[in-house]
Amino acid sequence: MKLRNFTDGNSLGKCFFYPTSPMIKISKTEGITYHHSMNDKIATLKARKRSDKFMIAWPGQWSTDVFEITNFDIGVVLEGAK
């Protein structure tokens, strides 16, 4: 088993930008929410709280991979969105 994070490799990092790859936000105050569009994902990351957790689902033909989005990953995404 190979452990990967969200920003490993070209295709994995790009999955954030696909509308078919929902970003999942887990919040103590708001519960679980799903974000599909690029604008919604970026806005949600910019408005995040310290306690919020994020994951991204990357659907495949036979299975779906789910990755935790770390603070490092958030920084990479927000820097790329400028």
PyMOL Python script that loads the backbone (N, CA, C, O; Angstrom):
from pymol import cmd

cmd.read_pdbstr("""\
ATOM      1  N   MET A   1       0.845  -1.166   0.000  1.00  0.00           N
ATOM      2  CA  MET A   1       0.000   0.000   0.000  1.00  0.00           C
ATOM      3  C   MET A   1       0.893   1.231   0.000  1.00  0.00           C
ATOM      4  O   MET A   1       1.828   1.330   0.794  1.00  0.00           O
ATOM      5  N   LYS A   2       0.602   2.163  -0.888  1.00  0.00           N
ATOM      6  CA  LYS A   2       1.345   3.410  -0.970  1.00  0.00           C
ATOM      7  C   LYS A   2       0.505   4.521  -0.361  1.00  0.00           C
ATOM      8  O   LYS A   2      -0.627   4.766  -0.778  1.00  0.00           O
ATOM      9  N   LEU A   3       1.079   5.188   0.631  1.00  0.00           N
ATOM     10  CA  LEU A   3       0.380   6.318   1.232  1.00  0.00           C
ATOM     11  C   LEU A   3       0.614   7.547   0.369  1.00  0.00           C
ATOM     12  O   LEU A   3       1.748   7.845  -0.005  1.00  0.00           O
ATOM     13  N   ARG A   4      -0.450   8.249   0.057  1.00  0.00           N
ATOM     14  CA  ARG A   4      -0.352   9.458  -0.761  1.00  0.00           C
ATOM     15  C   ARG A   4      -1.057  10.593  -0.047  1.00  0.00           C
ATOM     16  O   ARG A   4      -1.989  10.383   0.729  1.00  0.00           O
ATOM     17  N   ASN A   5      -0.592  11.798  -0.327  1.00  0.00           N
ATOM     18  CA  ASN A   5      -1.375  12.931   0.146  1.00  0.00           C
ATOM     19  C   ASN A   5      -1.968  13.631  -1.054  1.00  0.00           C
ATOM     20  O   ASN A   5      -1.706  13.260  -2.198  1.00  0.00           O
ATOM     21  N   PHE A   6      -2.757  14.628  -0.792  1.00  0.00           N
ATOM     22  CA  PHE A   6      -3.547  15.284  -1.827  1.00  0.00           C
ATOM     23  C   PHE A   6      -2.695  15.855  -2.957  1.00  0.00           C
ATOM     24  O   PHE A   6      -3.114  15.808  -4.114  1.00  0.00           O
ATOM     25  N   THR A   7      -1.523  16.388  -2.658  1.00  0.00           N
ATOM     26  CA  THR A   7      -0.727  17.075  -3.675  1.00  0.00           C
ATOM     27  C   THR A   7       0.296  16.176  -4.362  1.00  0.00           C
ATOM     28  O   THR A   7       1.062  16.667  -5.192  1.00  0.00           O
ATOM     29  N   ASP A   8       0.340  14.884  -4.053  1.00  0.00           N
ATOM     30  CA  ASP A   8       1.265  13.964  -4.736  1.00  0.00           C
ATOM     31  C   ASP A   8       0.899  13.822  -6.201  1.00  0.00           C
ATOM     32  O   ASP A   8      -0.266  13.599  -6.529  1.00  0.00           O
ATOM     33  N   GLY A   9       1.860  13.947  -7.073  1.00  0.00           N
ATOM     34  CA  GLY A   9       1.635  13.675  -8.491  1.00  0.00           C
ATOM     35  C   GLY A   9       0.749  14.692  -9.165  1.00  0.00           C
ATOM     36  O   GLY A   9       0.022  15.434  -8.505  1.00  0.00           O
ATOM     37  N   ASN A  10       0.810  14.726 -10.476  1.00  0.00           N
ATOM     38  CA  ASN A  10       0.037  15.708 -11.234  1.00  0.00           C
ATOM     39  C   ASN A  10      -1.457  15.441 -11.189  1.00  0.00           C
ATOM     40  O   ASN A  10      -2.236  16.354 -10.919  1.00  0.00           O
ATOM     41  N   SER A  11      -1.869  14.218 -11.447  1.00  0.00           N
ATOM     42  CA  SER A  11      -3.307  13.949 -11.558  1.00  0.00           C
ATOM     43  C   SER A  11      -4.013  14.058 -10.222  1.00  0.00           C
ATOM     44  O   SER A  11      -5.169  14.480 -10.177  1.00  0.00           O
ATOM     45  N   LEU A  12      -3.361  13.692  -9.138  1.00  0.00           N
ATOM     46  CA  LEU A  12      -4.012  13.743  -7.832  1.00  0.00           C
ATOM     47  C   LEU A  12      -4.281  15.182  -7.415  1.00  0.00           C
ATOM     48  O   LEU A  12      -5.367  15.491  -6.926  1.00  0.00           O
ATOM     49  N   GLY A  13      -3.304  16.066  -7.603  1.00  0.00           N
ATOM     50  CA  GLY A  13      -3.514  17.468  -7.273  1.00  0.00           C
ATOM     51  C   GLY A  13      -4.590  18.096  -8.138  1.00  0.00           C
ATOM     52  O   GLY A  13      -5.319  18.978  -7.682  1.00  0.00           O
ATOM     53  N   LYS A  14      -4.697  17.649  -9.389  1.00  0.00           N
ATOM     54  CA  LYS A  14      -5.693  18.203 -10.302  1.00  0.00           C
ATOM     55  C   LYS A  14      -7.105  17.786  -9.934  1.00  0.00           C
ATOM     56  O   LYS A  14      -8.057  18.458 -10.330  1.00  0.00           O
ATOM     57  N   CYS A  15      -7.276  16.695  -9.187  1.00  0.00           N
ATOM     58  CA  CYS A  15      -8.627  16.231  -8.866  1.00  0.00           C
ATOM     59  C   CYS A  15      -9.405  17.295  -8.106  1.00  0.00           C
ATOM     60  O   CYS A  15     -10.636  17.304  -8.148  1.00  0.00           O
ATOM     61  N   PHE A  16      -8.713  18.190  -7.414  1.00  0.00           N
ATOM     62  CA  PHE A  16      -9.390  19.268  -6.697  1.00  0.00           C
ATOM     63  C   PHE A  16     -10.203  20.129  -7.649  1.00  0.00           C
ATOM     64  O   PHE A  16     -11.259  20.639  -7.274  1.00  0.00           O
ATOM     65  N   PHE A  17      -9.729  20.296  -8.867  1.00  0.00           N
ATOM     66  CA  PHE A  17     -10.349  21.223  -9.806  1.00  0.00           C
ATOM     67  C   PHE A  17     -11.507  20.600 -10.589  1.00  0.00           C
ATOM     68  O   PHE A  17     -12.199  21.317 -11.310  1.00  0.00           O
ATOM     69  N   TYR A  18     -11.737  19.306 -10.473  1.00  0.00           N
ATOM     70  CA  TYR A  18     -12.829  18.651 -11.194  1.00  0.00           C
ATOM     71  C   TYR A  18     -14.134  18.775 -10.416  1.00  0.00           C
ATOM     72  O   TYR A  18     -14.153  18.488  -9.219  1.00  0.00           O
ATOM     73  N   PRO A  19     -15.228  19.194 -11.059  1.00  0.00           N
ATOM     74  CA  PRO A  19     -16.514  19.280 -10.348  1.00  0.00           C
ATOM     75  C   PRO A  19     -17.045  17.911  -9.920  1.00  0.00           C
ATOM     76  O   PRO A  19     -17.904  17.823  -9.042  1.00  0.00           O
ATOM     77  N   THR A  20     -16.532  16.835 -10.544  1.00  0.00           N
ATOM     78  CA  THR A  20     -16.968  15.488 -10.152  1.00  0.00           C
ATOM     79  C   THR A  20     -16.221  14.990  -8.914  1.00  0.00           C
ATOM     80  O   THR A  20     -16.501  13.897  -8.420  1.00  0.00           O
ATOM     81  N   SER A  21     -15.271  15.785  -8.410  1.00  0.00           N
ATOM     82  CA  SER A  21     -14.533  15.447  -7.187  1.00  0.00           C
ATOM     83  C   SER A  21     -14.983  16.385  -6.075  1.00  0.00           C
ATOM     84  O   SER A  21     -14.432  17.476  -5.929  1.00  0.00           O
ATOM     85  N   PRO A  22     -15.972  15.977  -5.292  1.00  0.00           N
ATOM     86  CA  PRO A  22     -16.467  16.879  -4.261  1.00  0.00           C
ATOM     87  C   PRO A  22     -15.468  17.055  -3.123  1.00  0.00           C
ATOM     88  O   PRO A  22     -14.776  16.117  -2.729  1.00  0.00           O
ATOM     89  N   MET A  23     -15.412  18.265  -2.613  1.00  0.00           N
ATOM     90  CA  MET A  23     -14.649  18.524  -1.405  1.00  0.00           C
ATOM     91  C   MET A  23     -15.631  18.399  -0.244  1.00  0.00           C
ATOM     92  O   MET A  23     -16.740  18.932  -0.299  1.00  0.00           O
ATOM     93  N   ILE A  24     -15.226  17.707   0.783  1.00  0.00           N
ATOM     94  CA  ILE A  24     -16.076  17.461   1.944  1.00  0.00           C
ATOM     95  C   ILE A  24     -15.513  18.252   3.116  1.00  0.00           C
ATOM     96  O   ILE A  24     -14.341  18.113   3.463  1.00  0.00           O
ATOM     97  N   LYS A  25     -16.354  19.079   3.721  1.00  0.00           N
ATOM     98  CA  LYS A  25     -15.948  19.856   4.889  1.00  0.00           C
ATOM     99  C   LYS A  25     -16.629  19.272   6.113  1.00  0.00           C
ATOM    100  O   LYS A  25     -17.839  19.042   6.113  1.00  0.00           O
ATOM    101  N   ILE A  26     -15.842  19.034   7.157  1.00  0.00           N
ATOM    102  CA  ILE A  26     -16.384  18.540   8.418  1.00  0.00           C
ATOM    103  C   ILE A  26     -16.139  19.621   9.458  1.00  0.00           C
ATOM    104  O   ILE A  26     -14.999  19.941   9.795  1.00  0.00           O
ATOM    105  N   SER A  27     -17.236  20.175   9.958  1.00  0.00           N
ATOM    106  CA  SER A  27     -17.164  21.311  10.873  1.00  0.00           C
ATOM    107  C   SER A  27     -17.922  20.992  12.157  1.00  0.00           C
ATOM    108  O   SER A  27     -18.984  20.371  12.126  1.00  0.00           O
ATOM    109  N   LYS A  28     -17.370  21.419  13.272  1.00  0.00           N
ATOM    110  CA  LYS A  28     -18.056  21.218  14.558  1.00  0.00           C
ATOM    111  C   LYS A  28     -19.358  21.993  14.623  1.00  0.00           C
ATOM    112  O   LYS A  28     -20.316  21.545  15.254  1.00  0.00           O
ATOM    113  N   THR A  29     -19.405  23.152  13.979  1.00  0.00           N
ATOM    114  CA  THR A  29     -20.593  24.003  14.065  1.00  0.00           C
ATOM    115  C   THR A  29     -21.562  23.809  12.904  1.00  0.00           C
ATOM    116  O   THR A  29     -22.769  23.971  13.080  1.00  0.00           O
ATOM    117  N   GLU A  30     -21.053  23.464  11.717  1.00  0.00           N
ATOM    118  CA  GLU A  30     -21.909  23.348  10.527  1.00  0.00           C
ATOM    119  C   GLU A  30     -22.188  21.915  10.103  1.00  0.00           C
ATOM    120  O   GLU A  30     -23.003  21.686   9.210  1.00  0.00           O
ATOM    121  N   GLY A  31     -21.533  20.956  10.722  1.00  0.00           N
ATOM    122  CA  GLY A  31     -21.712  19.562  10.333  1.00  0.00           C
ATOM    123  C   GLY A  31     -20.913  19.244   9.076  1.00  0.00           C
ATOM    124  O   GLY A  31     -19.828  19.790   8.875  1.00  0.00           O
ATOM    125  N   ILE A  32     -21.438  18.372   8.236  1.00  0.00           N
ATOM    126  CA  ILE A  32     -20.758  17.939   7.015  1.00  0.00           C
ATOM    127  C   ILE A  32     -21.401  18.620   5.818  1.00  0.00           C
ATOM    128  O   ILE A  32     -22.618  18.570   5.637  1.00  0.00           O
ATOM    129  N   THR A  33     -20.568  19.257   5.004  1.00  0.00           N
ATOM    130  CA  THR A  33     -21.056  19.910   3.796  1.00  0.00           C
ATOM    131  C   THR A  33     -20.202  19.475   2.612  1.00  0.00           C
ATOM    132  O   THR A  33     -19.039  19.104   2.769  1.00  0.00           O
ATOM    133  N   TYR A  34     -20.804  19.528   1.422  1.00  0.00           N
ATOM    134  CA  TYR A  34     -20.130  19.121   0.184  1.00  0.00           C
ATOM    135  C   TYR A  34     -20.014  20.325  -0.739  1.00  0.00           C
ATOM    136  O   TYR A  34     -20.926  21.148  -0.826  1.00  0.00           O
ATOM    137  N   HIS A  35     -18.887  20.415  -1.420  1.00  0.00           N
ATOM    138  CA  HIS A  35     -18.621  21.556  -2.297  1.00  0.00           C
ATOM    139  C   HIS A  35     -18.092  21.030  -3.627  1.00  0.00           C
ATOM    140  O   HIS A  35     -17.113  20.285  -3.665  1.00  0.00           O
ATOM    141  N   HIS A  36     -18.755  21.428  -4.728  1.00  0.00           N
ATOM    142  CA  HIS A  36     -18.415  20.880  -6.040  1.00  0.00           C
ATOM    143  C   HIS A  36     -17.726  21.878  -6.963  1.00  0.00           C
ATOM    144  O   HIS A  36     -16.750  21.526  -7.627  1.00  0.00           O
ATOM    145  N   SER A  37     -18.210  23.105  -7.017  1.00  0.00           N
ATOM    146  CA  SER A  37     -17.639  24.058  -7.978  1.00  0.00           C
ATOM    147  C   SER A  37     -16.309  24.597  -7.461  1.00  0.00           C
ATOM    148  O   SER A  37     -16.060  24.616  -6.256  1.00  0.00           O
ATOM    149  N   MET A  38     -15.466  25.032  -8.382  1.00  0.00           N
ATOM    150  CA  MET A  38     -14.165  25.576  -8.015  1.00  0.00           C
ATOM    151  C   MET A  38     -14.329  26.802  -7.120  1.00  0.00           C
ATOM    152  O   MET A  38     -13.642  26.928  -6.106  1.00  0.00           O
ATOM    153  N   ASN A  39     -15.234  27.701  -7.491  1.00  0.00           N
ATOM    154  CA  ASN A  39     -15.433  28.916  -6.691  1.00  0.00           C
ATOM    155  C   ASN A  39     -15.890  28.590  -5.277  1.00  0.00           C
ATOM    156  O   ASN A  39     -15.439  29.217  -4.319  1.00  0.00           O
ATOM    157  N   ASP A  40     -16.775  27.620  -5.141  1.00  0.00           N
ATOM    158  CA  ASP A  40     -17.276  27.223  -3.827  1.00  0.00           C
ATOM    159  C   ASP A  40     -16.156  26.591  -2.996  1.00  0.00           C
ATOM    160  O   ASP A  40     -16.031  26.872  -1.804  1.00  0.00           O
ATOM    161  N   LYS A  41     -15.353  25.746  -3.618  1.00  0.00           N
ATOM    162  CA  LYS A  41     -14.240  25.104  -2.896  1.00  0.00           C
ATOM    163  C   LYS A  41     -13.254  26.144  -2.389  1.00  0.00           C
ATOM    164  O   LYS A  41     -12.859  26.110  -1.224  1.00  0.00           O
ATOM    165  N   ILE A  42     -12.853  27.071  -3.258  1.00  0.00           N
ATOM    166  CA  ILE A  42     -11.885  28.099  -2.883  1.00  0.00           C
ATOM    167  C   ILE A  42     -12.455  28.994  -1.779  1.00  0.00           C
ATOM    168  O   ILE A  42     -11.766  29.285  -0.801  1.00  0.00           O
ATOM    169  N   ALA A  43     -13.706  29.431  -1.930  1.00  0.00           N
ATOM    170  CA  ALA A  43     -14.341  30.290  -0.920  1.00  0.00           C
ATOM    171  C   ALA A  43     -14.432  29.575   0.428  1.00  0.00           C
ATOM    172  O   ALA A  43     -14.220  30.189   1.473  1.00  0.00           O
ATOM    173  N   THR A  44     -14.741  28.298   0.405  1.00  0.00           N
ATOM    174  CA  THR A  44     -14.852  27.516   1.632  1.00  0.00           C
ATOM    175  C   THR A  44     -13.499  27.395   2.321  1.00  0.00           C
ATOM    176  O   THR A  44     -13.415  27.512   3.543  1.00  0.00           O
ATOM    177  N   LEU A  45     -12.441  27.164   1.551  1.00  0.00           N
ATOM    178  CA  LEU A  45     -11.102  27.074   2.142  1.00  0.00           C
ATOM    179  C   LEU A  45     -10.656  28.414   2.715  1.00  0.00           C
ATOM    180  O   LEU A  45     -10.030  28.462   3.774  1.00  0.00           O
ATOM    181  N   LYS A  46     -10.972  29.484   2.027  1.00  0.00           N
ATOM    182  CA  LYS A  46     -10.584  30.815   2.512  1.00  0.00           C
ATOM    183  C   LYS A  46     -11.306  31.172   3.808  1.00  0.00           C
ATOM    184  O   LYS A  46     -10.752  31.885   4.645  1.00  0.00           O
ATOM    185  N   ALA A  47     -12.529  30.689   3.984  1.00  0.00           N
ATOM    186  CA  ALA A  47     -13.334  31.007   5.175  1.00  0.00           C
ATOM    187  C   ALA A  47     -13.212  29.950   6.275  1.00  0.00           C
ATOM    188  O   ALA A  47     -13.985  29.962   7.233  1.00  0.00           O
ATOM    189  N   ARG A  48     -12.270  29.058   6.147  1.00  0.00           N
ATOM    190  CA  ARG A  48     -12.156  27.930   7.086  1.00  0.00           C
ATOM    191  C   ARG A  48     -11.818  28.396   8.507  1.00  0.00           C
ATOM    192  O   ARG A  48     -11.246  29.463   8.726  1.00  0.00           O
ATOM    193  N   LYS A  49     -12.201  27.540   9.454  1.00  0.00           N
ATOM    194  CA  LYS A  49     -11.847  27.729  10.860  1.00  0.00           C
ATOM    195  C   LYS A  49     -10.769  26.706  11.202  1.00  0.00           C
ATOM    196  O   LYS A  49     -10.614  25.700  10.510  1.00  0.00           O
ATOM    197  N   ARG A  50     -10.042  26.965  12.251  1.00  0.00           N
ATOM    198  CA  ARG A  50      -8.951  26.055  12.652  1.00  0.00           C
ATOM    199  C   ARG A  50      -9.429  24.620  12.871  1.00  0.00           C
ATOM    200  O   ARG A  50      -8.708  23.668  12.573  1.00  0.00           O
ATOM    201  N   SER A  51     -10.626  24.475  13.385  1.00  0.00           N
ATOM    202  CA  SER A  51     -11.125  23.137  13.726  1.00  0.00           C
ATOM    203  C   SER A  51     -11.731  22.397  12.529  1.00  0.00           C
ATOM    204  O   SER A  51     -12.037  21.210  12.640  1.00  0.00           O
ATOM    205  N   ASP A  52     -11.911  23.071  11.390  1.00  0.00           N
ATOM    206  CA  ASP A  52     -12.494  22.417  10.211  1.00  0.00           C
ATOM    207  C   ASP A  52     -11.542  21.382   9.629  1.00  0.00           C
ATOM    208  O   ASP A  52     -10.326  21.576   9.625  1.00  0.00           O
ATOM    209  N   LYS A  53     -12.095  20.299   9.146  1.00  0.00           N
ATOM    210  CA  LYS A  53     -11.344  19.253   8.448  1.00  0.00           C
ATOM    211  C   LYS A  53     -11.885  19.149   7.034  1.00  0.00           C
ATOM    212  O   LYS A  53     -13.076  19.358   6.802  1.00  0.00           O
ATOM    213  N   PHE A  54     -11.005  18.825   6.084  1.00  0.00           N
ATOM    214  CA  PHE A  54     -11.402  18.740   4.681  1.00  0.00           C
ATOM    215  C   PHE A  54     -10.908  17.445   4.061  1.00  0.00           C
ATOM    216  O   PHE A  54      -9.830  16.950   4.390  1.00  0.00           O
ATOM    217  N   MET A  55     -11.712  16.910   3.163  1.00  0.00           N
ATOM    218  CA  MET A  55     -11.333  15.741   2.374  1.00  0.00           C
ATOM    219  C   MET A  55     -11.763  15.995   0.935  1.00  0.00           C
ATOM    220  O   MET A  55     -12.609  16.848   0.666  1.00  0.00           O
ATOM    221  N   ILE A  56     -11.170  15.246   0.023  1.00  0.00           N
ATOM    222  CA  ILE A  56     -11.589  15.316  -1.379  1.00  0.00           C
ATOM    223  C   ILE A  56     -11.827  13.889  -1.851  1.00  0.00           C
ATOM    224  O   ILE A  56     -11.039  12.990  -1.558  1.00  0.00           O
ATOM    225  N   ALA A  57     -12.909  13.688  -2.578  1.00  0.00           N
ATOM    226  CA  ALA A  57     -13.237  12.366  -3.125  1.00  0.00           C
ATOM    227  C   ALA A  57     -12.897  12.372  -4.610  1.00  0.00           C
ATOM    228  O   ALA A  57     -13.311  13.260  -5.355  1.00  0.00           O
ATOM    229  N   TRP A  58     -12.147  11.380  -5.018  1.00  0.00           N
ATOM    230  CA  TRP A  58     -11.720  11.256  -6.414  1.00  0.00           C
ATOM    231  C   TRP A  58     -12.348   9.987  -6.969  1.00  0.00           C
ATOM    232  O   TRP A  58     -11.816   8.895  -6.766  1.00  0.00           O
ATOM    233  N   PRO A  59     -13.482  10.114  -7.672  1.00  0.00           N
ATOM    234  CA  PRO A  59     -14.176   8.923  -8.160  1.00  0.00           C
ATOM    235  C   PRO A  59     -13.420   8.255  -9.301  1.00  0.00           C
ATOM    236  O   PRO A  59     -12.941   8.915 -10.223  1.00  0.00           O
ATOM    237  N   GLY A  60     -13.327   6.956  -9.220  1.00  0.00           N
ATOM    238  CA  GLY A  60     -12.710   6.164 -10.281  1.00  0.00           C
ATOM    239  C   GLY A  60     -13.744   5.249 -10.911  1.00  0.00           C
ATOM    240  O   GLY A  60     -14.922   5.277 -10.557  1.00  0.00           O
ATOM    241  N   GLN A  61     -13.284   4.443 -11.844  1.00  0.00           N
ATOM    242  CA  GLN A  61     -14.211   3.532 -12.527  1.00  0.00           C
ATOM    243  C   GLN A  61     -14.741   2.462 -11.575  1.00  0.00           C
ATOM    244  O   GLN A  61     -15.920   2.113 -11.631  1.00  0.00           O
ATOM    245  N   TRP A  62     -13.880   1.940 -10.704  1.00  0.00           N
ATOM    246  CA  TRP A  62     -14.275   0.824  -9.840  1.00  0.00           C
ATOM    247  C   TRP A  62     -14.343   1.197  -8.357  1.00  0.00           C
ATOM    248  O   TRP A  62     -14.972   0.489  -7.570  1.00  0.00           O
ATOM    249  N   SER A  63     -13.709   2.288  -7.978  1.00  0.00           N
ATOM    250  CA  SER A  63     -13.725   2.696  -6.579  1.00  0.00           C
ATOM    251  C   SER A  63     -13.482   4.199  -6.483  1.00  0.00           C
ATOM    252  O   SER A  63     -13.130   4.845  -7.470  1.00  0.00           O
ATOM    253  N   THR A  64     -13.669   4.736  -5.308  1.00  0.00           N
ATOM    254  CA  THR A  64     -13.426   6.152  -5.064  1.00  0.00           C
ATOM    255  C   THR A  64     -12.343   6.287  -4.009  1.00  0.00           C
ATOM    256  O   THR A  64     -12.422   5.670  -2.947  1.00  0.00           O
ATOM    257  N   ASP A  65     -11.331   7.095  -4.301  1.00  0.00           N
ATOM    258  CA  ASP A  65     -10.292   7.398  -3.329  1.00  0.00           C
ATOM    259  C   ASP A  65     -10.701   8.650  -2.572  1.00  0.00           C
ATOM    260  O   ASP A  65     -11.240   9.586  -3.162  1.00  0.00           O
ATOM    261  N   VAL A  66     -10.447   8.674  -1.267  1.00  0.00           N
ATOM    262  CA  VAL A  66     -10.743   9.834  -0.446  1.00  0.00           C
ATOM    263  C   VAL A  66      -9.442  10.248   0.232  1.00  0.00           C
ATOM    264  O   VAL A  66      -8.755   9.431   0.845  1.00  0.00           O
ATOM    265  N   PHE A  67      -9.119  11.541   0.108  1.00  0.00           N
ATOM    266  CA  PHE A  67      -7.871  12.065   0.642  1.00  0.00           C
ATOM    267  C   PHE A  67      -8.160  13.173   1.637  1.00  0.00           C
ATOM    268  O   PHE A  67      -9.052  13.995   1.426  1.00  0.00           O
ATOM    269  N   GLU A  68      -7.395  13.189   2.731  1.00  0.00           N
ATOM    270  CA  GLU A  68      -7.456  14.306   3.645  1.00  0.00           C
ATOM    271  C   GLU A  68      -6.714  15.477   3.014  1.00  0.00           C
ATOM    272  O   GLU A  68      -5.639  15.302   2.440  1.00  0.00           O
ATOM    273  N   ILE A  69      -7.283  16.657   3.119  1.00  0.00           N
ATOM    274  CA  ILE A  69      -6.621  17.868   2.642  1.00  0.00           C
ATOM    275  C   ILE A  69      -5.966  18.519   3.859  1.00  0.00           C
ATOM    276  O   ILE A  69      -6.653  18.970   4.776  1.00  0.00           O
ATOM    277  N   THR A  70      -4.633  18.564   3.861  1.00  0.00           N
ATOM    278  CA  THR A  70      -3.882  19.109   4.991  1.00  0.00           C
ATOM    279  C   THR A  70      -3.728  20.628   4.851  1.00  0.00           C
ATOM    280  O   THR A  70      -4.069  21.202   3.817  1.00  0.00           O
ATOM    281  N   ASN A  71      -3.219  21.257   5.884  1.00  0.00           N
ATOM    282  CA  ASN A  71      -2.957  22.700   5.808  1.00  0.00           C
ATOM    283  C   ASN A  71      -1.963  23.011   4.703  1.00  0.00           C
ATOM    284  O   ASN A  71      -2.087  24.036   4.033  1.00  0.00           O
ATOM    285  N   PHE A  72      -0.982  22.146   4.503  1.00  0.00           N
ATOM    286  CA  PHE A  72      -0.031  22.336   3.405  1.00  0.00           C
ATOM    287  C   PHE A  72      -0.766  22.313   2.064  1.00  0.00           C
ATOM    288  O   PHE A  72      -0.534  23.167   1.209  1.00  0.00           O
ATOM    289  N   ASP A  73      -1.646  21.336   1.888  1.00  0.00           N
ATOM    290  CA  ASP A  73      -2.426  21.228   0.645  1.00  0.00           C
ATOM    291  C   ASP A  73      -3.273  22.482   0.419  1.00  0.00           C
ATOM    292  O   ASP A  73      -3.363  22.984  -0.701  1.00  0.00           O
ATOM    293  N   ILE A  74      -3.888  22.978   1.486  1.00  0.00           N
ATOM    294  CA  ILE A  74      -4.717  24.186   1.373  1.00  0.00           C
ATOM    295  C   ILE A  74      -3.866  25.351   0.892  1.00  0.00           C
ATOM    296  O   ILE A  74      -4.291  26.121   0.030  1.00  0.00           O
ATOM    297  N   GLY A  75      -2.665  25.481   1.446  1.00  0.00           N
ATOM    298  CA  GLY A  75      -1.767  26.544   1.009  1.00  0.00           C
ATOM    299  C   GLY A  75      -1.420  26.441  -0.465  1.00  0.00           C
ATOM    300  O   GLY A  75      -1.391  27.448  -1.172  1.00  0.00           O
ATOM    301  N   VAL A  76      -1.153  25.215  -0.934  1.00  0.00           N
ATOM    302  CA  VAL A  76      -0.831  24.991  -2.355  1.00  0.00           C
ATOM    303  C   VAL A  76      -2.013  25.376  -3.230  1.00  0.00           C
ATOM    304  O   VAL A  76      -1.841  26.053  -4.243  1.00  0.00           O
ATOM    305  N   VAL A  77      -3.211  24.951  -2.849  1.00  0.00           N
ATOM    306  CA  VAL A  77      -4.415  25.234  -3.646  1.00  0.00           C
ATOM    307  C   VAL A  77      -4.688  26.729  -3.687  1.00  0.00           C
ATOM    308  O   VAL A  77      -4.949  27.280  -4.756  1.00  0.00           O
ATOM    309  N   LEU A  78      -4.632  27.388  -2.546  1.00  0.00           N
ATOM    310  CA  LEU A  78      -4.933  28.818  -2.497  1.00  0.00           C
ATOM    311  C   LEU A  78      -3.873  29.629  -3.233  1.00  0.00           C
ATOM    312  O   LEU A  78      -4.199  30.640  -3.853  1.00  0.00           O
ATOM    313  N   GLU A  79      -2.627  29.212  -3.178  1.00  0.00           N
ATOM    314  CA  GLU A  79      -1.569  29.904  -3.927  1.00  0.00           C
ATOM    315  C   GLU A  79      -1.790  29.755  -5.425  1.00  0.00           C
ATOM    316  O   GLU A  79      -1.589  30.703  -6.185  1.00  0.00           O
ATOM    317  N   GLY A  80      -2.205  28.563  -5.850  1.00  0.00           N
ATOM    318  CA  GLY A  80      -2.476  28.318  -7.263  1.00  0.00           C
ATOM    319  C   GLY A  80      -3.722  29.028  -7.780  1.00  0.00           C
ATOM    320  O   GLY A  80      -3.869  29.242  -8.983  1.00  0.00           O
ATOM    321  N   ALA A  81      -4.623  29.393  -6.857  1.00  0.00           N
ATOM    322  CA  ALA A  81      -5.874  30.034  -7.258  1.00  0.00           C
ATOM    323  C   ALA A  81      -5.728  31.547  -7.414  1.00  0.00           C
ATOM    324  O   ALA A  81      -6.678  32.225  -7.808  1.00  0.00           O
ATOM    325  N   LYS A  82      -4.555  32.074  -7.110  1.00  0.00           N
ATOM    326  CA  LYS A  82      -4.349  33.537  -7.225  1.00  0.00           C
ATOM    327  C   LYS A  82      -4.267  33.969  -8.658  1.00  0.00           C
ATOM    328  O   LYS A  82      -4.097  35.156  -8.936  1.00  0.00           O
TER     329      LYS A  82
END
""", "prot")
cmd.dss("prot")
cmd.show_as("cartoon", "prot")
cmd.util.cbc("prot")
cmd.orient("prot")
